[in-house]
Amino acid sequence: MPLLLLLLLCCLSPALRAAESGDFAAWLEELKSEARSSGISEQTLNLAFAEVETPIERVVELDRSQPEFVQTFTGYMQNRMSQA
């Protein structure tokens, strides 16, 4: 199973571009096609994607609008570590 996950992750990079368009079904089919091209069997794909559902649009929207900030390692450590 770890090998399956690794192979699927290797296929993700080109397929992620399709995900940007918002068409999840097209992205998923492209991902499956790339996985097949990499030698993953149809049986494995069916098992791996058996419970995959279309993402909830509101969750995607919230995920893409999360605030971001950059913190240096020193700043992180000063906020997290006591002066023991």
N, C-alpha and C positions, 0 to 999 in steps of 0.2 A: 504493500500500500504506500510506503514512503516513496518508492520509485515512481508510482503513478502520480503522486502529488508533484514530485520534482519535474516529471515530464510535462504535466499540465502547466506548471508555472513557467517552464521554458517557452511554452506556446503563447503565453499571455501578452508579451510585449507588442507584437503587431496587432493583435486583436483588441488591445486597449484603445487603439485609435478609432476603431469602429464603435467602441463604447462611448466615446466622446460625443458622437452624433445623437445619442439618446435612444437608439434603436437596439434594445437589449436582445431581441430575438435574432436580429442580423448578426450582432456581435457573438452571440452564443453559437450560431451556426458556423461562423468563421473560425471560432475557437475549436469547435469539433472537427472541422475540416483540416485545420492545421495539426491537430492531434492525430487524426487518421494518417496524414502525410508523414508524421513522425513514427508511425508504426504501432500506434495504440489501437487495439482491436475494438470492434463495434460493441462487443459484449462489455468490455471495460468501460467504454464511454457511456453506455446505457446505465451501468451500475453507478458510475461517478456522478452522472447528471440526473439520476432518477428523481431527486427531490428538489431540483433547482427551480425556483419560481422567479417571476418577474419582480424586480425590486420595487419597493414602495416608493413612489415618486417623492413624497414628503421627506422620507429618510435621506434620499439622495440629495435633495435640495438642502437640508440641514447640514449634511456632511460637507457639502461644497461651500457652505458659507460660514464654517467655523473660523473664529479669529485665530490668527497666528502671531507668534512673536519669536524673536531669536534671543537666546540667553547664552552667555559664555559659560564654559565649564566652571570657571572660578566663581561666577555669580551663582550658578546652580549649587555648587558645593557650600558657599557661604550661607545660602538659604536653607540648606538641608542638614548640615552637620553642626553639631554642638562643639563648643570650644574645649572639649575634654582634655 
